[in-house]
Amino acid sequence: MSEMNIYETPSIAERVRGNSYPGRGIVLGLTADGTRALAAYFIMGRSANSRNRIFTVKQGEVFTEPFDVSKVQDPSLIIYAAIRQLDNRLIVTNGNQTDTVYAGLAAGKSFSEALESRCFEPDGPNFTPRISGLLTLDPEQPRYEMSILKSIDAAGSDCARYTFSYPAKPGLGHFLHTYLGDGSPIPTFCGEPERISLGNDVDGFTAALWEALDPDNKISLYVRTVELKTDWTEERLINKNQQEAL
């Protein structure tokens, strides 16, 4: 049996390059110097309905919205708030469970308790998992949690729930995405969130991830870093549709 390094930390570009369809993806972690928390979210799409989207930022919250309203077919699973913040907790998800987590936390529930009312998306035979992240911006003890809710079988008969909790460590991030790759049906992500290395350059991270994503299927990418001691925030936003419209 060949030796395996379970603690290896490739770059985010190495994780996604060559995979035509990781689907939607969340990255959470801490920059290499330990001063800033990082959160990233990207979306991809194969259908015309899924590809007709952009990210918008409104008062610190990130939304998916249609690029061309006249072409919207079914908005139920593609239009939602992807990122919201409650106090020092940043919520990132791939669907309208962002609002579910926000409401649950506001009511005193834990991250996993807030998601108990939700399950995978009703889009059989794919049964796309709901992936979520919660980043706690505590200067003394930054940490994050990630969750995936996915079908327990090919029939979508019930929901399997997985929650992962991490102390934030300088230079380390975790990457959770909806699919292993393309297929019919599309194979659901399996296992723990993937370890990645994080540097200090938000522009370099953003560019590397965007360039590594499949050019035909990528749609939008949002990256945010927050300085833990001051709350100073940097944001990067790329929308393929707006790039092509220029």
SEDODO-229633 format. One record per residue (C-alpha): residue number from 1; residue in three letters; y, z negated, x negated. Coordinates in pm, whole numbers. Each point is the difference from the previous one (the first is absolute). Layout:
BEGIN
{n = NUM	res = ALA	north = Y	up = Z	east = X}
...
//
This chain:
BEGIN
{n = 1	res = MET	north = 0	up = 0	east = 0}
{n = 2	res = SER	north = 338	up = 101	east = -145}
{n = 3	res = GLU	north = 257	up = -269	east = -64}
{n = 4	res = MET	north = 265	up = -31	east = 269}
{n = 5	res = ASN	north = 341	up = -161	east = -38}
{n = 6	res = ILE	north = 76	up = -149	east = 340}
{n = 7	res = TYR	north = 344	up = -111	east = -121}
{n = 8	res = GLU	north = 125	up = 340	east = -108}
{n = 9	res = THR	north = 348	up = 88	east = 126}
{n = 10	res = PRO	north = 64	up = 375	east = 3}
{n = 11	res = SER	north = 336	up = 132	east = 113}
{n = 12	res = ILE	north = 64	up = 87	east = 362}
{n = 13	res = ALA	north = 8	up = 368	east = -100}
{n = 14	res = GLU	north = -348	up = -30	east = -148}
{n = 15	res = ARG	north = -122	up = -161	east = 321}
{n = 16	res = VAL	north = 119	up = 279	east = 231}
{n = 17	res = ARG	north = -8	up = 311	east = -218}
{n = 18	res = GLY	north = -276	up = 239	east = 103}
{n = 19	res = ASN	north = -51	up = -167	east = 339}
{n = 20	res = SER	north = 121	up = 249	east = 259}
{n = 21	res = TYR	north = 17	up = -255	east = 278}
{n = 22	res = PRO	north = 29	up = -376	east = -61}
{n = 23	res = GLY	north = 189	up = -3	east = 332}
{n = 24	res = ARG	north = 260	up = -275	east = 28}
{n = 25	res = GLY	north = 39	up = -244	east = -287}
{n = 26	res = ILE	north = 157	up = -338	east = -77}
{n = 27	res = VAL	north = 76	up = -139	east = -347}
{n = 28	res = LEU	north = 108	up = -362	east = -57}
{n = 29	res = GLY	north = 52	up = -179	east = -330}
{n = 30	res = LEU	north = 233	up = -130	east = -269}
{n = 31	res = THR	north = 185	up = 194	east = -269}
{n = 32	res = ALA	north = -112	up = -39	east = -360}
{n = 33	res = ASP	north = 289	up = -233	east = -88}
{n = 34	res = GLY	north = -88	up = -226	east = 293}
{n = 35	res = THR	north = 350	up = 9	east = 147}
{n = 36	res = ARG	north = -44	up = 237	east = 295}
{n = 37	res = ALA	north = -245	up = 42	east = 283}
{n = 38	res = LEU	north = -97	up = 355	east = 88}
{n = 39	res = ALA	north = -110	up = 150	east = 330}
{n = 40	res = ALA	north = -79	up = 366	east = 62}
{n = 41	res = TYR	north = -123	up = 194	east = 300}
{n = 42	res = PHE	north = -92	up = 367	east = 33}
{n = 43	res = ILE	north = -130	up = 221	east = 278}
{n = 44	res = MET	north = -195	up = 324	east = -3}
{n = 45	res = GLY	north = -106	up = 237	east = 276}
{n = 46	res = ARG	north = -228	up = 293	east = 78}
{n = 47	res = SER	north = 106	up = 94	east = 354}
{n = 48	res = ALA	north = 335	up = 151	east = 96}
{n = 49	res = ASN	north = 75	up = -313	east = 205}
{n = 50	res = SER	north = -63	up = -230	east = -296}
{n = 51	res = ARG	north = 196	up = 217	east = -241}
{n = 52	res = ASN	north = 305	up = 6	east = 226}
{n = 53	res = ARG	north = 131	up = -335	east = -127}
{n = 54	res = ILE	north = 256	up = -161	east = -226}
{n = 55	res = PHE	north = 83	up = -356	east = -104}
{n = 56	res = THR	north = 335	up = -148	east = 98}
{n = 57	res = VAL	north = 154	up = -332	east = -105}
{n = 58	res = LYS	north = 200	up = -198	east = 255}
{n = 59	res = GLN	north = 142	up = -341	east = -89}
{n = 60	res = GLY	north = -267	up = -61	east = -259}
{n = 61	res = GLU	north = -290	up = 109	east = 221}
{n = 62	res = VAL	north = -199	up = 318	east = -58}
{n = 63	res = PHE	north = -111	up = 223	east = 286}
{n = 64	res = THR	north = -207	up = 314	east = 37}
{n = 65	res = GLU	north = 182	up = 250	east = 218}
{n = 66	res = PRO	north = -52	up = 364	east = 100}
{n = 67	res = PHE	north = 166	up = 257	east = -222}
{n = 68	res = ASP	north = 21	up = 253	east = 283}
{n = 69	res = VAL	north = 4	up = -180	east = 336}
{n = 70	res = SER	north = -83	up = 323	east = 186}
{n = 71	res = LYS	north = -339	up = 20	east = -174}
{n = 72	res = VAL	north = -124	up = -353	east = 79}
{n = 73	res = GLN	north = -339	up = 5	east = 174}
{n = 74	res = ASP	north = -131	up = -358	east = 8}
{n = 75	res = PRO	north = 235	up = -268	east = -139}
{n = 76	res = SER	north = -232	up = -296	east = 65}
{n = 77	res = LEU	north = -157	up = -30	east = -346}
{n = 78	res = ILE	north = 260	up = 167	east = -220}
{n = 79	res = ILE	north = 332	up = -158	east = 100}
{n = 80	res = TYR	north = 44	up = -367	east = -92}
{n = 81	res = ALA	north = 183	up = -257	east = -212}
{n = 82	res = ALA	north = -181	up = 0	east = -335}
{n = 83	res = ILE	north = 197	up = -273	east = -177}
{n = 84	res = ARG	north = 175	up = -307	east = 140}
{n = 85	res = GLN	north = 107	up = -331	east = -152}
{n = 86	res = LEU	north = -10	up = -351	east = 145}
{n = 87	res = ASP	north = 180	up = -254	east = -218}
{n = 88	res = ASN	north = -153	up = 42	east = -348}
{n = 89	res = ARG	north = -308	up = 187	east = 121}
{n = 90	res = LEU	north = -18	up = 378	east = -18}
{n = 91	res = ILE	north = -243	up = 168	east = 241}
{n = 92	res = VAL	north = -142	up = 346	east = -78}
{n = 93	res = THR	north = -253	up = 175	east = 225}
{n = 94	res = ASN	north = -126	up = 343	east = 100}
{n = 95	res = GLY	north = 70	up = -39	east = 372}
{n = 96	res = ASN	north = 164	up = -194	east = 278}
{n = 97	res = GLN	north = -185	up = -313	east = -110}
{n = 98	res = THR	north = 311	up = -59	east = -211}
{n = 99	res = ASP	north = 157	up = -138	east = 316}
{n = 100	res = THR	north = -316	up = -198	east = 79}
{n = 101	res = VAL	north = 9	up = -170	east = -340}
{n = 102	res = TYR	north = 373	up = -67	east = 30}
{n = 103	res = ALA	north = -41	up = -162	east = 341}
{n = 104	res = GLY	north = -301	up = -201	east = -116}
{n = 105	res = LEU	north = 175	up = -136	east = -308}
{n = 106	res = ALA	north = 306	up = -87	east = 208}
{n = 107	res = ALA	north = -231	up = -198	east = 230}
{n = 108	res = GLY	north = -146	up = -195	east = -291}
{n = 109	res = LYS	north = -322	up = 194	east = -44}
{n = 110	res = SER	north = -149	up = 97	east = -334}
{n = 111	res = PHE	north = -23	up = 364	east = -109}
{n = 112	res = SER	north = -367	up = 31	east = 97}
{n = 113	res = GLU	north = 52	up = -189	east = 328}
{n = 114	res = ALA	north = 282	up = 234	east = 94}
{n = 115	res = LEU	north = -233	up = 299	east = -37}
{n = 116	res = GLU	north = -284	up = -143	east = 210}
{n = 117	res = SER	north = 122	up = 185	east = 308}
{n = 118	res = ARG	north = -16	up = 339	east = -173}
{n = 119	res = CYS	north = -278	up = 228	east = -122}
{n = 120	res = PHE	north = -43	up = 348	east = -150}
{n = 121	res = GLU	north = 178	up = 297	east = 154}
{n = 122	res = PRO	north = -156	up = 165	east = 307}
{n = 123	res = ASP	north = -32	up = 341	east = -164}
{n = 124	res = GLY	north = -377	up = 50	east = -6}
{n = 125	res = PRO	north = -201	up = 132	east = -171}
{n = 126	res = ASN	north = 228	up = -101	east = -291}
{n = 127	res = PHE	north = 82	up = -350	east = 128}
{n = 128	res = THR	north = 282	up = -25	east = -252}
{n = 129	res = PRO	north = 29	up = -355	east = -134}
{n = 130	res = ARG	north = 315	up = -202	east = 45}
{n = 131	res = ILE	north = 122	up = -111	east = -342}
{n = 132	res = SER	north = 266	up = -267	east = -39}
{n = 133	res = GLY	north = 172	up = -196	east = -275}
{n = 134	res = LEU	north = 212	up = -314	east = -16}
{n = 135	res = LEU	north = 211	up = -68	east = -309}
{n = 136	res = THR	north = 144	up = -351	east = -32}
{n = 137	res = LEU	north = 319	up = 13	east = -208}
{n = 138	res = ASP	north = -17	up = -350	east = -144}
{n = 139	res = PRO	north = 171	up = -24	east = -344}
{n = 140	res = GLU	north = -228	up = -285	east = -106}
{n = 141	res = GLN	north = -327	up = 125	east = 149}
{n = 142	res = PRO	north = 10	up = 367	east = 106}
{n = 143	res = ARG	north = -316	up = 112	east = 175}
{n = 144	res = TYR	north = -134	up = 262	east = 236}
{n = 145	res = GLU	north = -275	up = 65	east = 249}
{n = 146	res = MET	north = -163	up = 324	east = 108}
{n = 147	res = SER	north = -211	up = 73	east = 306}
{n = 148	res = ILE	north = -221	up = 282	east = 121}
{n = 149	res = LEU	north = -138	up = 19	east = 354}
{n = 150	res = LYS	north = -268	up = 266	east = 27}
{n = 151	res = SER	north = -291	up = 111	east = 212}
{n = 152	res = ILE	north = -325	up = -178	east = -68}
{n = 153	res = ASP	north = -201	up = 317	east = 68}
{n = 154	res = ALA	north = 28	up = 374	east = 66}
{n = 155	res = ALA	north = 18	up = -60	east = 375}
{n = 156	res = GLY	north = 306	up = -223	east = -15}
{n = 157	res = SER	north = -191	up = -276	east = 182}
{n = 158	res = ASP	north = 193	up = -290	east = -154}
{n = 159	res = CYS	north = 257	up = -97	east = -262}
{n = 160	res = ALA	north = -69	up = -139	east = -346}
{n = 161	res = ARG	north = 288	up = -205	east = -145}
{n = 162	res = TYR	north = 78	up = -54	east = -368}
{n = 163	res = THR	north = 291	up = -197	east = -147}
{n = 164	res = PHE	north = 76	up = -28	east = -372}
{n = 165	res = SER	north = 241	up = -253	east = -154}
{n = 166	res = TYR	north = 155	up = 33	east = -345}
{n = 167	res = PRO	north = 230	up = -203	east = -223}
{n = 168	res = ALA	north = 255	up = 248	east = -132}
{n = 169	res = LYS	north = -49	up = 60	east = -373}
{n = 170	res = PRO	north = 237	up = 193	east = -229}
{n = 171	res = GLY	north = -101	up = 363	east = -39}
{n = 172	res = LEU	north = -275	up = -14	east = 262}
{n = 173	res = GLY	north = -6	up = 167	east = 340}
{n = 174	res = HIS	north = -257	up = 74	east = 269}
{n = 175	res = PHE	north = -38	up = 326	east = 188}
{n = 176	res = LEU	north = -155	up = 27	east = 346}
{n = 177	res = HIS	north = -37	up = 332	east = 182}
{n = 178	res = THR	north = -158	up = 122	east = 320}
{n = 179	res = TYR	north = -251	up = 258	east = -127}
{n = 180	res = LEU	north = -227	up = 55	east = -298}
{n = 181	res = GLY	north = 86	up = 371	east = 14}
{n = 182	res = ASP	north = -10	up = 300	east = 231}
{n = 183	res = GLY	north = -294	up = 75	east = 229}
{n = 184	res = SER	north = -111	up = 45	east = 359}
{n = 185	res = PRO	north = 3	up = -269	east = 118}
{n = 186	res = ILE	north = 230	up = -140	east = -266}
{n = 187	res = PRO	north = -178	up = -274	east = -198}
{n = 188	res = THR	north = 159	up = -343	east = 38}
{n = 189	res = PHE	north = 112	up = -197	east = -305}
{n = 190	res = CYS	north = -265	up = -244	east = -128}
{n = 191	res = GLY	north = 13	up = -304	east = -225}
{n = 192	res = GLU	north = 287	up = -208	east = -137}
{n = 193	res = PRO	north = 354	up = 129	east = -50}
{n = 194	res = GLU	north = 15	up = 186	east = -330}
{n = 195	res = ARG	north = 162	up = -154	east = -305}
{n = 196	res = ILE	north = 287	up = 195	east = -158}
{n = 197	res = SER	north = 243	up = -58	east = -286}
{n = 198	res = LEU	north = 370	up = -35	east = 72}
{n = 199	res = GLY	north = 285	up = 49	east = -247}
{n = 200	res = ASN	north = 370	up = -76	east = 38}
{n = 201	res = ASP	north = 129	up = 350	east = 83}
{n = 202	res = VAL	north = 26	up = 53	east = 376}
{n = 203	res = ASP	north = 105	up = 363	east = -47}
{n = 204	res = GLY	north = -297	up = 67	east = -227}
{n = 205	res = PHE	north = -241	up = -163	east = 245}
{n = 206	res = THR	north = 142	up = 195	east = 294}
{n = 207	res = ALA	north = -6	up = 334	east = -181}
{n = 208	res = ALA	north = -351	up = -51	east = -136}
{n = 209	res = LEU	north = -143	up = -92	east = 340}
{n = 210	res = TRP	north = 175	up = 284	east = 184}
{n = 211	res = GLU	north = -107	up = 260	east = -256}
{n = 212	res = ALA	north = -362	up = -121	east = 6}
{n = 213	res = LEU	north = -34	up = 19	east = 378}
{n = 214	res = ASP	north = -153	up = 322	east = 134}
{n = 215	res = PRO	north = 287	up = 250	east = 42}
{n = 216	res = ASP	north = -129	up = 141	east = 327}
{n = 217	res = ASN	north = -72	up = -329	east = 177}
{n = 218	res = LYS	north = 268	up = -240	east = -124}
{n = 219	res = ILE	north = 286	up = -68	east = 241}
{n = 220	res = SER	north = 215	up = -300	east = -95}
{n = 221	res = LEU	north = 24	up = -283	east = -254}
{n = 222	res = TYR	north = 206	up = -319	east = 0}
{n = 223	res = VAL	north = 24	up = -247	east = -289}
{n = 224	res = ARG	north = 186	up = -331	east = -7}
{n = 225	res = THR	north = 45	up = -256	east = -278}
{n = 226	res = VAL	north = 154	up = -343	east = 62}
{n = 227	res = GLU	north = 126	up = -226	east = -277}
{n = 228	res = LEU	north = -158	up = -334	east = 80}
{n = 229	res = LYS	north = 284	up = -223	east = -118}
{n = 230	res = THR	north = 289	up = 193	east = 154}
{n = 231	res = ASP	north = -152	up = 215	east = 281}
{n = 232	res = TRP	north = 163	up = 304	east = -163}
{n = 233	res = THR	north = -178	up = 300	east = 148}
{n = 234	res = GLU	north = -61	up = 355	east = -121}
{n = 235	res = GLU	north = -136	up = 268	east = 231}
{n = 236	res = ARG	north = -140	up = 349	east = -55}
{n = 237	res = LEU	north = -76	up = 240	east = 284}
{n = 238	res = ILE	north = -154	up = 349	east = -11}
{n = 239	res = ASN	north = -58	up = 217	east = 307}
{n = 240	res = LYS	north = -179	up = 329	east = -63}
{n = 241	res = ASN	north = 140	up = 155	east = 318}
{n = 242	res = GLN	north = 359	up = -71	east = -101}
{n = 243	res = GLN	north = -65	up = 127	east = -353}
{n = 244	res = GLU	north = -131	up = 327	east = 139}
{n = 245	res = ALA	north = 288	up = 26	east = 247}
{n = 246	res = LEU	north = 262	up = -7	east = -277}
//
